[in-house]
Amino acid sequence: MSYLDNDRLKQIGFLLLILFLAILLFKETYLFFPGFLGAVTLYVICRRWMFRLIEVRKWKKNLAAAILMTASFLVILLPIGALVNMLSSRVAYAAAHSGELINKARELNEKLHQEIGVNLLSTQQLQKLQEGITAFLPGFLGATFNTLTAIALMYFMLYFMLVNGRKMEETLYEYIPLRDENVDRLGREFNTLVFANALGIPLIAVIQGVVSLIGYLVFGVPQPFFWFVVTCFTAMLPVIGAAAVYVPMGVYLLAVGNTWQGIAVLVYGFGVVGISDNVSRLLLAKKIADVHPLITIFGVIIGVNLFGFIGLIFGPLLISMFILLLEIYSNEYLVKRRDRRQRHQQEAPAQSNHPPAG
């Protein structure tokens, strides 16, 4: 018994040492964590194609990895980069002409106050808005630089993940301290969660953006493609979503005298764009796992605070993974203890029914 106790103490001490080093390394490499999450996400998306190319088509690992990385850049990152570039140019213009924008906002506020008796912005609020616009640009440019750094690190790690994919998965399979069936479940559920968050959330946002763009073109909204980009980004926000664009737009059109345009934008937004969100989620839920709205809401709040804009996707993914790990832990340890306790309770009455021998 003493030997077992000493062995258990050594195991606990060793695990505490590993945990201490893991916390220390994570603290020092926290800035690289979004790049790591991005690499894991792209690996899950590309792994099936990678294995098919090197095991069925007999391609070289380096060539297959380079082709898939280039394809992911052209299909995913290049369009996102173009959209961010378009948006950043407008943000820079807004910051440079913040005084003009505030004057227009003040005029619009006075017009709304005269026509419908509503004072949306006070003088103090307008002043804070101008200060916020001026201070937003440096933070936005800093976030853009951090995003570019995370992308570079992401592709650096993704290359080695793809080239050593089979070896990496076999190593993880051996060292994860779970039963084989739970390890298999962890892999399947993780793949599903990655596809649901990394592909489902942006795809639904793009669908809403396209539906909104149709309305912008039909109703003659100025600069419809710019508002399409803004709608795609805001559609990924929980609760508010695309309404953050078409509601202020409709109110603005009403205030400047374009009554039929304002009414049309509001009716189209609530009636068509809002329904397209529910319909697209319903259709995608048949193909990939649907993310619960509460997970999306809290995931976005936590993810944006941790990682910035990229947290819109990785925040819900982290919460989904946390819930999955809790379920697997319960299945691995708690259910086993419940089964053992129930088995003992069933055996005890059976033993009491048998009279003692002799």
N, C-alpha and C positions, 0 to 999 in steps of 0.2 A: 504493500500500500504506500509506503514511504517513497519507493521508486516511482510509482505512478504520480504521486503528488509532485515530486521534483520535476518529472517530465512535463506535467501540465504547467507548472510555473515557468519552466523554460519556454514552452510554447507561447504562453501569454506574454512573457517578456519580449520574445522575438517578434510577435505580432505588434506589440506597442512600438517597437523600434521601427518596424516597417511603416506603421501609421504615422509616426513622427516624421520620418523622411518623406513620406508621400505628401503630408501637409506642407512641409518646408519647400519641397519642389513645386507644388501647385502654387504656393504663395509667390514664389520667385518667377514662375513662368505663366502667371495668370493672363498676361497680355496676349500670349500665344494660344490661349484656350479656344477662342472663336475659330482660329485657323485649324486647330485640331478637330473641332466639331464639324467644320466644313469638309475636311479631308475624310472623316468617317462617313459623312453623309454621301459624298460623291463616290466613295468606295462601295457603299451598299448599292448605290444606283448602277455602278459600272461593273461590279464583280461578276455578274452572270455573263456579260459580254466578254470580259477579260478571260474567264475560264474557257469560254467557247473558242476564242481566237487562239489561245495557246495550246489547248488540249484537243480540240477538234480540227481546227484549221492549221495547227502546227506552226503558228507564228512565233517569232522570237518575243520574249517577254518585254524587252526594251521597246521594240517597235509597237507592240500592242498597247502598252501603257502610254506611249507618246500619242498614238492615234486617238485613244479614248480621252486623254487629257485635252487634246486639241478640239475634239468634238464637243466636250463639255464646255469648253471656253466659248466656242462659236455659238452653241445653242443656248446656253444659260447665261454666261457672264457678259458676253458682248452686248446683247440687247439690254440687259440691266444696266451696264455701263453707259450705253447711249441715253437711256432714260434718266439716269442720275446726272449725266452731263447736261442734258436739257434743263433739268430742274435746278441744278446748281447755278447755271447762267442766270436764270430768273431770280434765284435767291440773291445772287451778287448784285443784280440790278435793283432789287427791292432794298437791299442794304444801302446802296449808293444813293438812292432817291427816296430815302425813308421820309424826308420832310414832305415831298409831294404826295406820297401815299397817305400820310397822316392828314394832310389837308383835304384830300378826297374823302377819307373816312369821316372827317368832321362834317364836311358838306352833306354826305350821305346820311349821317346821324341826325343832322338838323332837319333834313328833308323828311325823314321818317317821323321825327318828332312832330313836325307840322301837319303831316298827312294823317297819321294814325295815332298820334299822341304817345308814342313810345320812345323813351330816351335810352338807347342801347349802351352808349359809351359816355362816361363822364369825362371831364377835362383831365382828371388824374389818371383815368384808365387809358386815355389816348396818349398821355405822356409816357406811361409805362409800356404801352405798345410800341412807341417809337424807340425807346431804350432797348426793348427786347429784340426788335428787328435789327438794330445796330450791333447788338452783342451776339446775335445768332450766327452771323457769317463766320467769325473766327472759329466758333465751335463746330460749325458745319464743315469747314475746310479741314479742321483737325480730325473730325470723324471720318472724312473721306480719305485722309492720309492713313489713318489707322486701318481702314477697310482695305486699302491697297496693300498694306503690309501683311494683313491677315490672309489676303488672297495669295500673295507670294509664298507665305509659309504653308498655306493649305496645299498648294500644288507640289511644293517640295516634299511634304509628308505623304501626299497622295501617290506620288511616284513609287516610293518604297513600299507602300501598302499594296499597290497593284502588283508590283514585281514579286513580292514575297507573300502574296495573298494566301495560298494554301498553307504554307508553313506558319503564318501568323494565326490563322484560324485553328489549326491543329494544336498549336501551343496554348491558345486561349481555352480550347476545349479541355485540355489536360489539366490546366491549373485553376480553372474556375471550381470552387469547392461546392459543387452541387451534384445531385444525381443526374445521370445521363438524360433522362426524360425532361428534367427541368432546364438543362443546358440547351437541349434541342428547342424547347419552348421559348427560351430566352432569345435564341437566334431568330426563330420565326417571327415572334412578336416584335423584335427590334427592327427587322426588315419592314414589317407592316407599318410601324410607327414612323419610320424614316420616310417611307413613300407618302404616308398620309400627311405629314407635316411639311416636308421639303418640297413635295410636288402638289399636294392637294390645296394647301393654303394659297400659294402664289397662283395656281391655275384658276381657282375660284375668283381671286382678285382680278385676274386678266379678263375672265368672262364678264364680270361686272363692268370692267373698264370698257370693253368692246360694246356692251349693251348701252352704256352711258354715251359712248362716242356716237352711236347711231342717233340718239336723241339730240346731242349737241349739234350734229350736222343738219338734222331735220328742222330744228327750231332756230337755226342761225345763230348759235352762241359764238361769240368772238373767240378766236384761237382754240378751236375744239380739240386739236391734238395735244396741246399743252395740258388742257383740263383732263384729257384722257389719261395722261401720265400721272397727274395728281390723283385722279380717281383710283387708278390701279394701286397706288401706294396707300391711300386712305382706306381702301376696301379691305386691307389686311388688318386694320384696327378693329378690335372687338366692340360690340354694342353699337358704336356710332357708324363705322364703316364708310361706305360711299356717300352717306347722307352729309358727311362733313364737307362735301363739295357741292352737291346739288341743292341743298337747303339754303346756304348763304348766296349761291348763284341766283336762285329763284327770287329770294328777298331783294337782292340787288337789282335785278331786272324790273321788279315791281316798283322799286323806289325811283328808278330813273325814268319811269314812264312806259316801259315796254311791258304792258300789262299782260297781253296774251302770251308773250314769251315766258314771263315769270310763272304764270299759272301752269303753262304747258310743261315747263321744266320740273316744277314741284309735283304735278300729277304723274308725269312720266317717271320721276325718281321714285316716289313712294309706290306707284302701281306696277311699274315694269322692272326697274332696277332692283327694288327690294325683293320682288318675287323671283327674279333670276338668281339671287343668292340662295334662296331656299331650294329652288329646282336643281341648280348645279350641285349643291351639297347632297341632295337626295340621289342624283344620278351617280355621283362619284362614290357615295357610300357603298354602292353595289360593286364597285371595282376595288376600292381601297377602304381601309378602316376610316370611319368618320370620327373626327376629334370632338369630344364633348365641349359645348360652349364655355362651361366654367373653366375647363383646362385651358382653352384658348385665351380667355380673359386674363386669368391669373398668370398664365405663361407669358403673355405679351408684356404685362406689367413688370414681371420679374426679369424677363429676358432683355427688355429695352434698358432697364437699369443696370444690368450686368454687362451687356455686349453692345449697346447702342441699337442702330436700326436692324442689324442682322439678328438681334434677339427676337424679332417678330416671328421668326421660324424656329430658332433654337430654344426659346423659352418654353413653348408648349411641348417640344420634344423632350426637354429635361423633366418636366412634370410628368409626362406620360411614362417616361422611363422609371421615374421614382415610384409611381404607382405600380408599374409592372414588377419592379424589384420587391416591393412589399408583398405582392401576391405570391411571387415565387418563394420568398422567405417563409410565408405562412404555409405554403404547400410543402416546403422542404422540412420544416422543423415543427411548426405548431400542429399541423394536421397529423403528423407522425405521432406526436405526444398524445393527441386526442384519441387516435386509433388504439394506442397502447393502453390508455386509461380505460377506454370502453371495453377492450378485450379483457382486462383484469377484472372489471366489474361483472362481465358475463361469466368468467371462469369461477369467480368466488361463489355464487349461488349453486353452480353445478357441483362444485366440490363439497358444499355443505349438504347436498342431497344424498351423498354416498356415505353410509355408516363406516366408521373406522374399522379396519380389518382386525380380526381376532376377538 
